[in-house]
């Protein structure tokens, strides 16, 4: 079996939970790691998890409040512009993720086929072309840079997930059950590891 690492984040922004991590721990047959929602620590924790588990496939996940679907990210940009402080109170703005790195990385995973696989499970999913400029994008870019510069045999990408229902009981914003997110992640892993999905990528919408 392919060795798979899933990561999620600790709670941030005043929340007491983070559906990204709550979901990854429900996916069977994978290794998991929780990343701090800090610009100083997230990439270090990611590297440590990769070194520890030596995966062949990494899917990092993060919460994207307001989104209505599982969002498979296609692009990560070399830019940090924090709209809110991270969990250390830091709010960097206009700085690169990696000094001197490429402006952006495009995911090498079959993102269209992955999104379709989730929809076939009856779960809303989409390909997204912006991972934002907060810690989620930092991790998405950092993972891509790690693969490009140090681990060419590793495959990886980033996925955003909606709020959990208990986070939006007062606001009524879009949400998704954590168990449903876990099902979606399992489908994403299967599709990402599928040769058929790779072949179909050019024609899948």
ZIJO-V141037 format. One record per backbone hydrogen bond with DSSP energy under -1.0 kcal/mol. CO is the residue of the C=O (numbers start at 0). NH is the residue of the N-H. E is the energy in kcal/mol with one decimal. If there is no record, write none. Layout:
# ZIJO-V141037
CO/NH/E + CO/NH/E
This chain:
# ZIJO-V141037
2/55/-2.9 + 2/56/-1.9 + 3/30/-2.8 + 4/58/-2.3 + 5/32/-1.5 + 6/60/-2.0 + 7/34/-3.2 + 11/14/-1.6 + 17/21/-2.2 + 18/22/-1.7 + 19/23/-1.8 + 20/24/-1.6 + 22/25/-1.8 + 23/26/-1.3 + 30/5/-2.9 + 32/7/-1.9 + 34/9/-2.0 + 35/37/-1.6 + 36/86/-2.6 + 37/41/-2.1 + 40/44/-2.5 + 41/45/-2.2 + 42/46/-2.5 + 43/47/-2.3 + 44/48/-2.1 + 45/49/-2.4 + 46/50/-2.7 + 47/51/-2.3 + 48/52/-2.6 + 49/53/-2.2 + 55/154/-1.7 + 56/4/-2.5 + 57/156/-1.8 + 58/6/-1.9 + 59/158/-2.6 + 61/160/-2.7 + 63/66/-1.9 + 69/125/-2.5 + 70/159/-2.9 + 71/127/-2.6 + 73/106/-3.1 + 75/104/-2.5 + 76/78/-1.8 + 79/93/-1.0 + 79/94/-1.7 + 85/88/-2.1 + 89/85/-2.7 + 91/81/-2.8 + 94/79/-3.0 + 97/100/-2.4 + 102/77/-3.0 + 104/75/-2.2 + 108/110/-2.1 + 109/113/-2.4 + 110/114/-2.3 + 111/115/-2.3 + 112/116/-2.1 + 113/117/-1.6 + 114/118/-2.2 + 115/119/-2.2 + 117/120/-1.3 + 117/122/-1.6 + 118/121/-2.0 + 123/69/-2.4 + 125/71/-2.8 + 127/73/-2.6 + 132/80/-2.0 + 133/137/-1.9 + 134/138/-2.5 + 135/139/-2.5 + 136/140/-3.1 + 137/141/-2.9 + 138/142/-2.8 + 139/143/-1.9 + 140/144/-2.7 + 141/145/-2.3 + 142/146/-2.4 + 143/147/-2.4 + 144/148/-2.2 + 145/149/-2.5 + 145/150/-2.0 + 150/153/-1.8 + 154/57/-2.4 + 156/59/-2.6 + 157/72/-2.3 + 158/61/-1.8 + 159/70/-2.7 + 160/63/-2.8 + 162/175/-2.4 + 163/166/-1.8 + 164/167/-1.6 + 167/171/-2.5 + 176/180/-2.1 + 177/181/-2.3 + 178/182/-1.8 + 179/183/-2.2 + 180/184/-2.5 + 181/185/-2.1 + 182/186/-2.0 + 183/187/-2.4 + 184/188/-2.5 + 185/189/-2.1 + 186/190/-2.4 + 187/191/-2.8 + 188/192/-1.4 + 190/193/-1.7 + 193/197/-1.7 + 194/198/-2.1 + 195/199/-1.9 + 199/202/-1.9 + 199/203/-1.2
